[in-house]
Amino acid sequence: MASIPEFFGSNVFDEKVMRERLPKSVFKALTATVQNGTELDRTVASVIANAMKDWAVEKGVTHFTHWFQPMTGITAEKHDSFISPQSAGEVIMEFSGKELIKGEPDASSFPSGGLRATFEARGYTAWDPTSPAFIKDGILCIPTVFLSYSGEVLDKKTPLLRSMEAVSKQAVRVLKLFGENTARVITTVGPEQEYFLVPKELFDKRKDLVYTGRTLFGAPSPKGQELEDQYFGTIRPCVAAYMADLNEELWKLGILAKTQHNEVAPAQHELAPIFGNTNIATDHNQLTMEVMKKVAEKHDLVCLLHEKPFAGVNGSGKHNNWSISTAEGSNLLDPSDKPYENLRFLLFLAAVIEAVDEHQDLLRVSVATAANDHRLGANEAPPAVISMFLGDELTSVLEAISSGNAYIPAASVKMSSGVDAVPDFKKDTTDRNRTSPFAFTGNKFEFRMLGSSNSISEANIVLNTTVADVLAKFADSLERAADFESAAKALIKDTIAEHERIIFNGNNYAPEWLDEAAKRGLLNLRTAADAYPYFESAENIALFGRHGIFTEAEVKSRTEIMLEGYSKTIRIEALTASEMAQKDILPAAIAYSNTLVKAAKGKAKLNIGAKTEIALIEEIGDLLDAFADAKAKLDNAVDALDALEEASAQANYCRDVLLPALAALRETGDQIEPLLARDALPYPTYGDLLFY
């Protein structure tokens, strides 16, 4: 195999390829577009398109697609060939600038939240030159945005790009006050991705996994994660082989896959990339999830990205490591060796603190899904309450600023293992807090609430937009100040005093924290259904409008889509559970009961006692009656849901009625499972799936 540097990015039309294949003037124009956002001339686009086509054809590619991210949460693509007919029945391979710049997929069959009617079908995909084209499965993929015929945003990429421009614009204003004339500020992200791997043969026998991504029934196996022997444990050979192939495929796509290890739960693992530009990191994470699934199939495995595929063991999240830097690479969240004296850092830190406190609702909405509700607050992920962890050093710095006292840095401490051969090393100035939803980790913030299947776009749209809004307010104030330094210090002090309630360095899993959070006035939006209505509040509509992220109609349409997605997800789960109950669990339990009855009758003929069989028959019979009743209640609840029309009413009904009915059916079903003989079980058990 070729060395990694030789094949890394080999399937990407990246800067190196463009520099080699494009005329200098064209490369310069494209670079200006990517770095500064300047408009790209159509004639330049035609040259780029031709070079892109030639490069792809040389690699055996025959088709291209505009690769976009509709509001389904996954990606979409429509393939067109490069073939162009000529005279005498001949063809040539052709790709024009027009085809590169614009595509026309159907806009009526994707979620639009009422923005588009079925008969209003036309939509446009438009090339995003800031994210490089790539080859996937033999297709040239061109990252694009997705808009309706009338201009409404129908995707997740367009608002992300807008939010990046918004935070850049306002951060540049603030930096000018420090005498720094950077042209652009970028946000960066490194999303850690958790996932489960299960054998495909067993997955195919579980309709709940096939239809919903999570097990709707399943009694705990004798062993779970209680021995804590999975986390960072030795990676089993079949998983190691999968990880090796996965890395190679990701590296070919220019994705900086860096870290891999076993996670806490059995059969659970994690992949983490090196951080990158938020737009490209978002594209890469969508690709990563897709490639993870495809590579798993080659190894007769299935990659599960659901937030809670198995009850009773840890679920999977996605940690969004967010930071903000100048185009020259200076990290604005780097505290340096003397954070108390670093005015620039403190001002940007204060902006993030205010943004998180003022917009807890939007941050919660950005990670809210029916699937993630099963994970948040379950002693494996942060609770639904938003708070920030800053650590001992920064908290002490802010307390000193707030009180007006001098800050006395803690003395540097060396760590020693007590073993002479092991070198001493410097101790960090603060511990980490894995229970915090939003934790400062040195020069970035780790937003830990995202679910493993989430697109990271929503969270970063919110982070970028809310921080941009605070920076705009800061810039407005400081640009009028007679003495910038004094005004900046006063602004930092006032901001900390006003928003210190959001800072919490303790145990977010502790029950008493929820009481304390309530006293502080922090929101506790337990479920996605509770959170979604906040998205379309008057304040949030105004916020998104100020920075050109969404129109009011787009905000309301997205709220509708989220509510509908929540209800549809739970309805599918209810229908799946009902089908499994009727076609799998009831027949299996009845058949096993009949076997026991036959055995008891046989013993009776021989005048042998059948106390064990009779007791088991009675226990299963009682549970079957309760199970059938629970199934009937679930079916009736689905019928009642279908009679509701308003999206908000449906979501609330799913939360209050359908989910409890689903849980009640599962509870009884999971009591039946351990009573059945192994060969009578209707589907693979947790032990089969997790300990293969």
C-alpha positions as CSV (number, residue, x, y, z in Angstrom):
1,M,0.0,0.0,0.0
2,A,1.2,3.5,-0.8
3,S,2.2,5.7,2.2
4,I,-0.4,7.9,3.8
5,P,1.1,11.2,2.5
6,E,1.0,9.7,-1.0
7,F,-2.7,8.8,-1.1
8,F,-4.1,11.3,1.4
9,G,-6.7,13.5,-0.4
10,S,-6.2,11.5,-3.6
11,N,-10.0,11.7,-4.3
12,V,-10.2,15.5,-3.6
13,F,-10.0,18.3,-6.1
14,D,-8.0,20.2,-3.5
15,E,-5.7,23.2,-3.6
16,K,-2.7,21.1,-4.7
17,V,-4.6,19.7,-7.7
18,M,-6.1,23.0,-8.6
19,R,-2.6,24.7,-8.5
20,E,-1.3,22.1,-10.9
21,R,-4.3,22.1,-13.3
22,L,-5.6,25.6,-13.4
23,P,-4.1,28.7,-15.1
24,K,-2.5,31.0,-12.6
25,S,-5.1,33.7,-13.1
26,V,-7.9,31.2,-12.6
27,F,-6.3,29.7,-9.5
28,K,-5.8,33.2,-8.1
29,A,-9.4,34.1,-8.7
30,L,-10.7,30.9,-7.1
31,T,-8.4,31.4,-4.1
32,A,-9.7,34.9,-3.6
33,T,-13.3,33.5,-3.6
34,V,-12.4,30.9,-1.0
35,Q,-10.5,33.1,1.3
36,N,-12.3,36.4,1.0
37,G,-15.7,35.6,-0.4
38,T,-15.3,37.6,-3.6
39,E,-17.7,36.7,-6.5
40,L,-16.4,34.2,-9.1
41,D,-16.7,35.1,-12.7
42,R,-18.6,32.6,-14.9
43,T,-15.7,32.4,-17.4
44,V,-13.5,31.4,-14.6
45,A,-16.0,28.8,-13.5
46,S,-16.0,27.3,-17.0
47,V,-12.2,26.8,-16.9
48,I,-12.5,25.2,-13.4
49,A,-15.3,22.9,-14.6
50,N,-13.3,21.6,-17.5
51,A,-10.2,21.0,-15.3
52,M,-12.4,19.3,-12.7
53,K,-13.9,17.0,-15.3
54,D,-10.6,16.1,-16.8
55,W,-9.2,15.2,-13.4
56,A,-12.2,13.1,-12.6
57,V,-12.3,11.3,-15.9
58,E,-8.7,10.3,-15.6
59,K,-9.7,8.6,-12.4
60,G,-12.4,6.6,-14.2
61,V,-15.4,8.9,-13.3
62,T,-18.3,9.1,-15.7
63,H,-20.9,11.0,-13.7
64,F,-21.1,14.1,-11.5
65,T,-23.6,15.3,-8.9
66,H,-24.4,18.4,-6.9
67,W,-24.0,17.1,-3.4
68,F,-26.2,18.9,-0.9
69,Q,-27.6,18.7,2.6
70,P,-31.4,19.0,2.7
71,M,-33.3,19.3,6.0
72,T,-33.5,15.5,6.3
73,G,-30.3,15.5,8.2
74,I,-28.5,13.4,5.5
75,T,-27.1,14.3,2.1
76,A,-28.7,14.1,-1.3
77,E,-27.4,13.6,-4.8
78,K,-28.7,13.3,-8.4
79,H,-26.2,11.8,-10.9
80,D,-25.6,13.2,-14.4
81,S,-23.1,11.8,-16.9
82,F,-20.4,13.9,-18.6
83,I,-21.6,12.4,-22.0
84,S,-22.5,15.0,-24.6
85,P,-23.9,13.8,-28.0
86,Q,-22.1,14.7,-31.2
87,S,-22.8,14.1,-34.9
88,A,-22.7,10.6,-36.4
89,G,-23.7,9.0,-33.1
90,E,-20.5,10.0,-31.3
91,V,-20.2,11.4,-27.8
92,I,-17.6,13.5,-25.9
93,M,-17.1,14.0,-22.2
94,E,-18.1,17.6,-21.4
95,F,-18.8,19.6,-18.2
96,S,-19.6,23.3,-18.5
97,G,-19.3,26.2,-16.0
98,K,-23.1,26.4,-16.0
99,E,-23.4,22.8,-14.9
100,L,-20.8,23.4,-12.2
101,I,-22.5,26.5,-10.9
102,K,-26.2,25.4,-11.0
103,G,-28.3,22.3,-10.8
104,E,-32.1,21.8,-10.6
105,P,-33.3,19.0,-8.3
106,D,-36.9,18.6,-7.3
107,A,-37.6,21.0,-4.3
108,S,-41.1,19.7,-3.4
109,S,-40.1,16.2,-2.2
110,F,-37.8,17.4,0.5
111,P,-38.9,18.8,3.9
112,S,-39.9,22.5,3.5
113,G,-42.1,23.1,6.5
114,G,-44.8,24.6,4.2
115,L,-42.5,26.8,2.2
116,R,-43.1,24.7,-1.0
117,A,-46.3,23.0,-2.2
118,T,-46.2,19.7,-4.0
119,F,-46.8,21.4,-7.4
120,E,-44.1,23.9,-6.7
121,A,-41.3,21.6,-7.7
122,R,-38.4,23.7,-9.0
123,G,-35.3,24.1,-6.8
124,Y,-31.7,25.1,-7.3
125,T,-28.4,23.7,-6.1
126,A,-25.6,26.2,-6.4
127,W,-21.8,25.4,-6.2
128,D,-20.1,26.2,-2.9
129,P,-16.5,26.8,-4.0
130,T,-15.3,27.1,-0.4
131,S,-15.6,23.3,0.0
132,P,-13.6,21.2,-2.5
133,A,-15.2,18.7,-4.9
134,F,-14.4,15.0,-4.3
135,I,-14.9,11.6,-5.8
136,K,-17.1,9.2,-3.9
137,D,-18.2,5.8,-5.2
138,G,-17.0,6.7,-8.6
139,I,-19.0,9.9,-8.8
140,L,-17.6,13.5,-8.9
141,C,-19.4,15.2,-5.9
142,I,-19.7,19.0,-6.0
143,P,-20.7,20.5,-2.6
144,T,-23.6,22.9,-3.1
145,V,-26.3,24.9,-1.3
146,F,-30.0,24.2,-1.9
147,L,-32.6,26.9,-2.5
148,S,-36.2,27.0,-3.7
149,Y,-37.4,28.6,-6.9
150,S,-38.5,31.6,-4.9
151,G,-35.2,31.9,-2.9
152,E,-36.1,30.2,0.4
153,V,-33.3,28.2,2.1
154,L,-34.0,24.5,2.0
155,D,-30.8,23.1,3.3
156,K,-28.4,23.2,6.3
157,K,-25.3,24.5,4.4
158,T,-26.6,27.9,3.3
159,P,-27.4,29.2,6.8
160,L,-24.1,27.7,8.1
161,L,-22.2,29.7,5.5
162,R,-24.2,32.8,6.4
163,S,-23.5,32.4,10.1
164,M,-19.8,32.1,9.4
165,E,-19.9,35.3,7.5
166,A,-21.8,37.0,10.3
167,V,-19.4,36.0,13.0
168,S,-16.5,37.0,10.8
169,K,-17.9,40.4,10.1
170,Q,-18.4,41.2,13.7
171,A,-15.2,39.7,15.0
172,V,-13.2,41.7,12.4
173,R,-14.9,44.9,13.8
174,V,-13.7,44.0,17.3
175,L,-10.2,43.1,16.2
176,K,-9.8,46.4,14.5
177,L,-10.2,48.1,17.9
178,F,-7.2,46.1,19.0
179,G,-5.2,47.4,16.0
180,E,-5.5,44.0,14.1
181,N,-6.5,44.4,10.5
182,T,-7.4,40.8,9.6
183,A,-9.6,40.4,6.5
184,R,-11.5,37.5,7.8
185,V,-12.2,35.4,10.9
186,I,-13.1,31.7,10.7
187,T,-14.7,29.3,13.1
188,T,-13.3,25.8,13.3
189,V,-14.7,22.5,14.5
190,G,-13.5,19.1,15.3
191,P,-16.5,16.8,15.8
192,E,-15.8,13.6,17.8
193,Q,-18.0,10.8,16.5
194,E,-19.3,7.9,18.6
195,Y,-20.9,4.8,17.1
196,F,-21.8,1.1,17.7
197,L,-20.8,-1.9,15.5
198,V,-23.0,-5.0,15.4
199,P,-22.9,-8.1,13.2
200,K,-25.0,-7.6,10.1
201,E,-26.4,-11.1,10.3
202,L,-27.9,-10.3,13.7
203,F,-28.9,-6.7,12.7
204,D,-31.0,-8.1,9.8
205,K,-33.0,-10.2,12.3
206,R,-34.0,-7.1,14.4
207,K,-36.7,-5.1,12.6
208,D,-36.5,-2.4,15.3
209,L,-32.9,-1.8,14.4
210,V,-33.7,-1.9,10.7
211,Y,-36.6,0.5,10.8
212,T,-35.7,2.8,13.7
213,G,-32.0,2.4,14.4
214,R,-32.6,1.5,18.1
215,T,-33.9,-1.6,19.9
216,L,-37.5,-1.2,21.0
217,F,-37.3,-4.4,23.0
218,G,-34.5,-6.2,24.7
219,A,-33.8,-7.4,28.2
220,P,-30.4,-6.6,29.7
221,S,-27.6,-9.2,29.1
222,P,-26.0,-10.7,32.2
223,K,-23.0,-8.4,31.5
224,G,-23.2,-4.8,30.4
225,Q,-20.7,-2.1,31.0
226,E,-20.5,-2.4,34.8
227,L,-17.0,-3.8,34.8
228,E,-15.8,-0.7,32.9
229,D,-13.5,-3.0,30.8
230,Q,-14.5,-1.7,27.4
231,Y,-13.4,1.9,27.6
232,F,-10.0,2.3,25.9
233,G,-9.7,-1.5,26.0
234,T,-8.0,-3.7,23.5
235,I,-9.8,-3.3,20.1
236,R,-11.0,-6.7,18.9
237,P,-9.5,-7.8,15.6
238,C,-12.6,-7.5,13.4
239,V,-13.1,-4.0,14.7
240,A,-9.5,-3.1,14.2
241,A,-9.7,-4.3,10.6
242,Y,-12.8,-2.1,10.1
243,M,-11.1,0.9,11.6
244,A,-8.1,0.5,9.3
245,D,-10.2,0.4,6.2
246,L,-12.3,3.3,7.4
247,N,-9.2,5.4,8.0
248,E,-8.0,4.7,4.5
249,E,-11.3,5.6,2.9
250,L,-11.5,8.8,4.9
251,W,-7.9,9.8,4.2
252,K,-8.5,9.5,0.5
253,L,-11.3,12.0,0.9
254,G,-9.0,14.4,2.7
255,I,-10.7,13.8,6.1
256,L,-8.2,14.1,8.9
257,A,-9.3,11.1,10.9
258,K,-6.9,11.1,13.9
259,T,-8.0,9.2,17.0
260,Q,-9.9,5.9,17.4
261,H,-10.7,3.9,20.5
262,N,-13.3,1.7,22.3
263,E,-16.0,3.7,24.1
264,V,-17.7,3.0,27.4
265,A,-20.4,0.6,26.2
266,P,-19.7,-2.8,24.8
267,A,-19.5,-2.7,21.0
268,Q,-19.2,1.1,21.1
269,H,-16.3,3.1,19.6
270,E,-15.2,6.6,18.7
271,L,-13.5,8.4,15.9
272,A,-12.1,11.9,16.2
273,P,-10.7,14.1,13.4
274,I,-8.4,17.1,13.6
275,F,-10.3,20.4,13.6
276,G,-10.9,22.3,10.4
277,N,-12.9,25.1,8.9
278,T,-16.5,24.7,10.1
279,N,-18.1,24.5,6.6
280,I,-15.6,21.8,5.5
281,A,-15.7,20.0,8.8
282,T,-19.5,19.8,8.5
283,D,-19.2,18.3,5.0
284,H,-16.6,15.9,6.3
285,N,-18.7,14.8,9.2
286,Q,-21.6,14.0,6.9
287,L,-19.2,12.1,4.7
288,T,-17.7,10.3,7.7
289,M,-21.1,9.0,8.8
290,E,-21.8,7.7,5.3
291,V,-18.4,6.1,4.9
292,M,-18.6,4.5,8.3
293,K,-21.8,2.7,7.3
294,K,-20.5,1.6,3.9
295,V,-17.2,0.3,5.2
296,A,-19.0,-1.6,8.0
297,E,-21.0,-3.6,5.4
298,K,-17.8,-4.7,3.8
299,H,-16.8,-6.3,7.1
300,D,-20.3,-7.9,7.6
301,L,-21.0,-5.3,10.3
302,V,-23.5,-2.6,10.7
303,C,-22.6,0.9,12.0
304,L,-25.3,2.2,14.4
305,L,-25.4,6.0,14.7
306,H,-28.6,6.2,16.8
307,E,-28.1,8.1,20.0
308,K,-29.5,5.2,22.1
309,P,-29.5,1.9,20.3
310,F,-29.5,-0.1,23.5
311,A,-31.3,0.6,26.7
312,G,-29.3,0.3,29.9
313,V,-25.9,1.1,28.3
314,N,-24.4,4.3,27.3
315,G,-25.6,6.0,24.1
316,S,-23.6,7.8,21.5
317,G,-22.9,11.5,21.1
318,K,-20.9,13.8,19.0
319,H,-18.6,16.4,20.8
320,N,-18.5,19.6,18.8
321,N,-15.1,21.3,19.5
322,W,-15.7,24.9,18.4
323,S,-13.2,27.7,18.3
324,I,-12.6,31.0,16.4
325,S,-9.4,32.2,14.7
326,T,-8.1,34.9,12.4
327,A,-7.4,34.0,8.8
328,E,-3.7,34.2,9.8
329,G,-4.3,31.4,12.3
330,S,-4.4,33.3,15.6
331,N,-6.8,31.5,18.0
332,L,-9.0,34.1,19.6
333,L,-9.8,31.7,22.4
334,D,-6.2,31.0,23.4
335,P,-5.8,32.3,26.9
336,S,-2.0,32.4,26.6
337,D,0.3,32.0,29.7
338,K,-1.3,35.0,31.3
339,P,-5.0,35.0,30.7
340,Y,-5.7,37.8,33.2
341,E,-3.6,40.2,31.1
342,N,-4.9,38.9,27.7
343,L,-7.6,41.5,27.0
344,R,-8.5,40.2,23.6
345,F,-9.0,36.7,24.9
346,L,-11.1,37.9,27.8
347,L,-13.3,40.0,25.5
348,F,-14.0,37.1,23.2
349,L,-14.5,34.8,26.2
350,A,-17.0,37.2,27.6
351,A,-18.9,37.3,24.3
352,V,-19.2,33.5,24.3
353,I,-20.4,33.5,27.9
354,E,-23.1,36.0,27.1
355,A,-24.1,34.2,23.9
356,V,-24.5,30.9,25.7
357,D,-26.5,32.4,28.6
358,E,-28.8,34.6,26.5
359,H,-29.5,31.8,24.0
360,Q,-29.7,28.6,26.1
361,D,-33.0,27.9,24.2
362,L,-31.4,27.9,20.8
363,L,-28.4,25.8,21.9
364,R,-30.9,23.2,23.3
365,V,-33.0,23.3,20.1
366,S,-29.8,22.8,18.0
367,V,-29.3,19.3,19.5
368,A,-32.9,18.3,20.1
369,T,-34.2,15.2,18.4
370,A,-36.4,12.3,19.5
371,A,-33.4,10.1,19.5
372,N,-31.2,12.4,21.6
373,D,-33.9,12.7,24.3
374,H,-33.1,9.1,25.3
375,R,-29.5,10.0,25.9
376,L,-29.3,13.5,27.5
377,G,-29.2,13.4,31.3
378,A,-28.8,9.7,31.5
379,N,-25.5,9.7,33.4
380,E,-23.6,9.3,30.1
381,A,-24.3,12.7,28.5
382,P,-24.9,16.2,29.8
383,P,-28.4,17.0,31.1
384,A,-30.9,19.1,29.1
385,V,-29.9,22.2,31.1
386,I,-27.3,24.3,29.4
387,S,-24.3,25.5,31.5
388,M,-20.6,26.3,31.0
389,F,-17.5,24.8,32.5
390,L,-14.5,27.1,32.6
391,G,-12.2,25.4,35.0
392,D,-10.5,26.6,38.1
393,E,-8.0,29.0,36.6
394,L,-10.4,30.9,34.3
395,T,-13.1,31.0,37.0
396,S,-10.6,32.5,39.4
397,V,-9.6,35.0,36.7
398,L,-13.2,36.0,36.1
399,E,-14.0,36.2,39.9
400,A,-11.0,38.6,40.3
401,I,-12.2,40.8,37.4
402,S,-15.8,40.8,38.8
403,S,-14.7,41.7,42.3
404,G,-12.0,44.1,41.2
405,N,-9.3,42.3,43.2
406,A,-5.9,41.4,41.9
407,Y,-5.5,38.0,40.4
408,I,-2.9,35.8,41.9
409,P,-1.9,32.9,39.6
410,A,-1.6,29.5,41.0
411,A,1.9,28.2,41.3
412,S,3.1,25.8,38.6
413,V,2.8,22.2,39.8
414,K,4.9,19.3,38.6
415,M,3.3,15.8,38.5
416,S,5.4,12.9,39.6
417,S,4.5,9.2,39.3
418,G,6.9,8.3,42.1
419,V,8.8,6.1,39.6
420,D,12.3,7.4,38.9
421,A,12.3,6.2,35.3
422,V,9.1,8.0,34.4
423,P,9.7,11.7,33.7
424,D,7.9,14.4,35.7
425,F,5.6,16.7,33.8
426,K,3.7,19.9,34.3
427,K,0.2,19.7,35.7
428,D,-2.5,21.4,33.8
429,T,-4.1,24.5,35.5
430,T,-7.5,22.9,35.6
431,D,-9.3,19.5,35.5
432,R,-11.7,18.5,32.7
433,N,-15.4,18.1,33.3
434,R,-17.1,15.4,31.1
435,T,-20.5,16.1,32.5
436,S,-20.7,19.7,31.3
437,P,-22.7,20.5,28.2
438,F,-20.4,23.4,27.2
439,A,-16.8,23.0,28.5
440,F,-13.7,25.2,27.9
441,T,-10.9,22.8,27.0
442,G,-7.8,25.0,26.7
443,N,-8.4,27.0,23.5
444,K,-11.8,25.9,22.4
445,F,-15.2,25.0,23.7
446,E,-16.5,21.5,23.6
447,F,-20.3,21.4,23.0
448,R,-21.0,17.9,24.3
449,M,-24.8,17.7,23.8
450,L,-25.0,16.8,20.1
451,G,-26.3,13.4,19.3
452,S,-24.2,11.0,17.2
453,S,-26.5,11.1,14.2
454,N,-27.0,14.9,14.3
455,S,-25.7,17.1,11.5
456,I,-23.3,19.5,13.2
457,S,-24.6,22.3,11.1
458,E,-27.5,23.4,13.4
459,A,-25.3,23.6,16.5
460,N,-22.7,25.7,14.7
461,I,-25.2,28.0,13.0
462,V,-26.5,28.8,16.5
463,L,-23.0,29.2,18.0
464,N,-21.8,31.4,15.1
465,T,-24.9,33.6,15.0
466,T,-25.3,34.1,18.8
467,V,-21.6,35.0,19.2
468,A,-21.8,37.3,16.2
469,D,-24.8,39.1,17.8
470,V,-22.9,39.7,21.1
471,L,-19.8,40.8,19.2
472,A,-21.9,43.3,17.2
473,K,-23.2,44.7,20.5
474,F,-19.6,44.9,21.9
475,A,-18.3,46.6,18.8
476,D,-21.1,49.1,18.8
477,S,-20.3,50.0,22.4
478,L,-16.5,50.0,22.1
479,E,-16.4,52.0,18.8
480,R,-17.9,54.9,20.7
481,A,-15.6,54.7,23.6
482,A,-13.1,57.5,24.3
483,D,-10.6,55.1,26.0
484,F,-10.9,51.6,24.4
485,E,-8.9,49.7,27.0
486,S,-10.8,51.0,29.9
487,A,-14.1,50.5,28.2
488,A,-13.2,47.0,27.2
489,K,-12.3,46.1,30.8
490,A,-15.5,47.6,32.1
491,L,-17.5,45.7,29.4
492,I,-15.8,42.4,30.4
493,K,-16.5,43.0,34.1
494,D,-20.2,43.9,33.5
495,T,-20.7,40.9,31.2
496,I,-19.3,38.5,33.7
497,A,-21.4,39.9,36.5
498,E,-24.6,39.8,34.4
499,H,-24.1,36.2,33.1
500,E,-22.2,34.4,35.8
501,R,-25.2,32.2,36.4
502,I,-24.4,30.1,33.3
503,I,-21.0,29.1,34.7
504,F,-21.0,25.8,36.7
505,N,-17.9,23.7,37.3
506,G,-19.5,21.0,39.4
507,N,-21.1,17.7,38.6
508,N,-23.9,18.2,36.1
509,Y,-25.2,14.6,36.8
510,A,-25.9,15.4,40.4
511,P,-29.7,15.7,41.1
512,E,-29.1,18.8,43.2
513,W,-27.7,20.6,40.2
514,L,-31.1,20.7,38.6
515,D,-32.5,22.4,41.7
516,E,-29.6,24.9,41.7
517,A,-30.1,25.5,37.9
518,A,-33.8,26.3,38.5
519,K,-32.8,28.8,41.2
520,R,-30.4,30.4,38.8
521,G,-33.2,30.7,36.2
522,L,-31.7,28.4,33.7
523,L,-33.9,26.6,31.2
524,N,-34.6,22.9,31.6
525,L,-36.2,21.8,28.3
526,R,-36.4,18.1,29.0
527,T,-37.5,16.9,25.6
528,A,-37.3,18.0,22.0
529,A,-41.0,18.7,22.0
530,D,-40.4,21.2,24.9
531,A,-37.5,22.9,23.1
532,Y,-38.7,23.3,19.5
533,P,-41.3,26.1,20.0
534,Y,-38.5,28.4,21.4
535,F,-36.9,28.4,17.9
536,E,-39.7,30.6,16.5
537,S,-39.9,33.1,19.4
538,A,-40.0,36.7,18.4
539,E,-36.5,37.3,19.9
540,N,-35.0,34.5,17.9
541,I,-36.8,35.5,14.7
542,A,-35.3,39.0,15.2
543,L,-31.8,37.5,16.0
544,F,-31.7,35.5,12.8
545,G,-33.1,38.3,10.8
546,R,-30.5,40.8,12.1
547,H,-27.7,38.7,10.7
548,G,-29.4,37.5,7.5
549,I,-29.4,33.9,8.6
550,F,-33.1,33.1,8.2
551,T,-36.3,35.0,7.3
552,E,-39.3,34.7,9.6
553,A,-40.9,32.3,7.1
554,E,-37.7,30.1,7.1
555,V,-37.6,30.1,11.0
556,K,-41.2,29.0,11.2
557,S,-40.8,26.4,8.4
558,R,-37.8,24.9,10.3
559,T,-39.8,24.7,13.5
560,E,-42.6,22.9,11.6
561,I,-40.0,20.4,10.1
562,M,-38.5,19.7,13.5
563,L,-41.9,19.1,15.1
564,E,-43.0,16.8,12.2
565,G,-39.7,14.9,12.3
566,Y,-40.1,14.3,16.1
567,S,-43.6,12.9,15.7
568,K,-42.9,10.9,12.6
569,T,-39.9,9.3,14.3
570,I,-41.9,8.2,17.4
571,R,-44.9,7.1,15.2
572,I,-42.5,4.8,13.2
573,E,-41.2,3.4,16.5
574,A,-44.7,2.7,17.7
575,L,-45.7,1.0,14.5
576,T,-42.5,-1.1,14.5
577,A,-43.0,-2.1,18.2
578,S,-46.6,-3.1,17.5
579,E,-45.6,-5.2,14.5
580,M,-42.8,-6.9,16.4
581,A,-45.2,-7.6,19.2
582,Q,-47.8,-9.2,16.9
583,K,-45.5,-11.1,14.6
584,D,-42.5,-11.9,16.8
585,I,-43.0,-11.8,20.5
586,L,-46.6,-13.0,20.9
587,P,-46.1,-16.0,18.5
588,A,-42.8,-17.0,20.1
589,A,-44.2,-16.8,23.7
590,I,-47.4,-18.7,22.7
591,A,-45.4,-21.4,20.9
592,Y,-43.1,-21.8,23.9
593,S,-46.1,-21.9,26.3
594,N,-47.6,-24.7,24.1
595,T,-44.3,-26.6,24.4
596,L,-44.5,-26.3,28.2
597,V,-48.2,-27.4,28.2
598,K,-47.3,-30.4,26.1
599,A,-44.4,-31.2,28.5
600,A,-46.7,-30.8,31.5
601,K,-49.4,-33.1,30.0
602,G,-46.7,-35.7,29.2
603,K,-45.6,-35.7,32.8
604,A,-49.2,-35.9,34.0
605,K,-49.7,-39.1,32.0
606,L,-46.7,-40.6,33.8
607,N,-48.0,-39.3,37.2
608,I,-44.9,-37.0,37.4
609,G,-45.3,-33.6,38.9
610,A,-45.0,-30.6,36.6
611,K,-44.8,-27.8,39.1
612,T,-42.0,-25.9,37.3
613,E,-43.7,-26.1,33.9
614,I,-47.1,-25.0,35.3
615,A,-45.6,-22.0,37.2
616,L,-43.8,-20.9,34.1
617,I,-46.9,-21.3,31.9
618,E,-48.9,-19.2,34.4
619,E,-46.2,-16.5,34.6
620,I,-45.9,-16.3,30.8
621,G,-49.7,-16.3,30.4
622,D,-50.2,-13.4,32.8
623,L,-47.5,-11.4,31.0
624,L,-49.0,-12.2,27.6
625,D,-52.3,-10.9,28.7
626,A,-50.7,-7.7,30.0
627,F,-48.6,-7.5,26.8
628,A,-51.6,-7.8,24.6
629,D,-53.4,-5.0,26.6
630,A,-50.3,-2.8,26.3
631,K,-50.2,-3.4,22.5
632,A,-53.9,-2.5,22.2
633,K,-53.3,0.8,24.1
634,L,-50.3,1.6,21.9
635,D,-52.3,0.9,18.7
636,N,-55.2,3.1,20.0
637,A,-52.6,5.9,20.8
638,V,-51.3,5.8,17.2
639,D,-54.9,6.1,15.9
640,A,-55.5,9.1,18.1
641,L,-52.2,10.7,16.9
642,D,-53.3,10.3,13.3
643,A,-56.4,12.2,14.0
644,L,-54.5,15.3,15.1
645,E,-53.5,17.9,12.5
646,E,-51.3,20.5,14.1
647,A,-47.6,19.7,14.3
648,S,-47.2,21.0,17.8
649,A,-50.2,19.0,19.0
650,Q,-48.8,15.9,17.4
651,A,-45.4,16.4,19.1
652,N,-46.9,17.0,22.5
653,Y,-49.1,13.9,22.1
654,C,-46.1,11.8,21.2
655,R,-44.3,13.1,24.2
656,D,-47.2,12.7,26.7
657,V,-49.0,9.6,25.4
658,L,-47.3,7.7,22.7
659,L,-43.9,7.4,24.3
660,P,-45.3,6.2,27.6
661,A,-47.4,3.6,25.8
662,L,-44.4,2.5,23.9
663,A,-42.4,2.2,27.1
664,A,-45.2,0.2,28.8
665,L,-45.3,-2.3,25.9
666,R,-41.5,-2.7,26.1
667,E,-41.5,-3.2,29.9
668,T,-43.8,-6.2,29.6
669,G,-42.0,-7.5,26.5
670,D,-38.7,-7.4,28.3
671,Q,-40.1,-9.4,31.2
672,I,-41.2,-12.1,28.8
673,E,-37.9,-12.5,27.0
674,P,-35.9,-14.0,29.9
675,L,-38.6,-16.6,30.4
676,L,-38.2,-18.1,26.9
677,A,-35.8,-20.8,26.0
678,R,-32.9,-19.7,23.8
679,D,-34.1,-21.4,20.7
680,A,-37.6,-19.9,21.3
681,L,-36.4,-16.3,21.2
682,P,-37.8,-14.3,18.3
683,Y,-34.7,-12.2,17.7
684,P,-31.1,-11.8,18.8
685,T,-30.6,-10.7,22.4
686,Y,-28.5,-7.8,23.8
687,G,-25.9,-10.4,24.6
688,D,-25.8,-11.6,21.0
689,L,-25.5,-8.1,19.6
690,L,-23.1,-6.5,22.0
691,F,-20.7,-9.4,22.8
692,Y,-20.0,-10.9,19.4
